Amino acid sequence: MQEKRIQLIFEQALFAPLLKRNPKYCRNRFLNLTPYISFKDITANRYAIRCTPVGARNIKDLGIRELIVEYENIHDLVNDGWRLEG
């Protein structure tokens, strides 16, 4: 289910989705940050998870934020524990 939803986001490239915190990565320096897939990465077909301060407003321009991890494909991203928020 998650894989199909994320694939649709990449195909349609309409927004940058926020993700639920992944306990494997959302600790230490990423503890108080919100994980997401940037709009810039989506349009470049780059499967990267970035983080932004909680409450950031301009989601479409978040491609410049810090990279947490990058994957070869959506399957690996989902299998590593990332889930869409909401």
C-alpha positions, 0 to 999 in steps of 0.5 A: 500500500505505501509503495503504491501511494509513494509511486503515485506521488512520484508519478504525479509530482504534485506535492512534497509529502511529509513522512512519519518518523522512522526510529532508525533515523529520527534520533540524535541530530534528526530527533526534532526534525520532520522527515519528508521527500522534497519536491525537487527530489520528486521531480528528479526521480531521486528517492531521498529522505530529507528533514526540516524543522518542525512547522516549516511552511514552504514545503515545495522549496524544501529541497535544500534541507539536510539529507537523512538517507537516499535509496535506489528505489521506492521499494527500498525506501518503504522496506527501510521503514518510511511511511507517509504521514496521514 
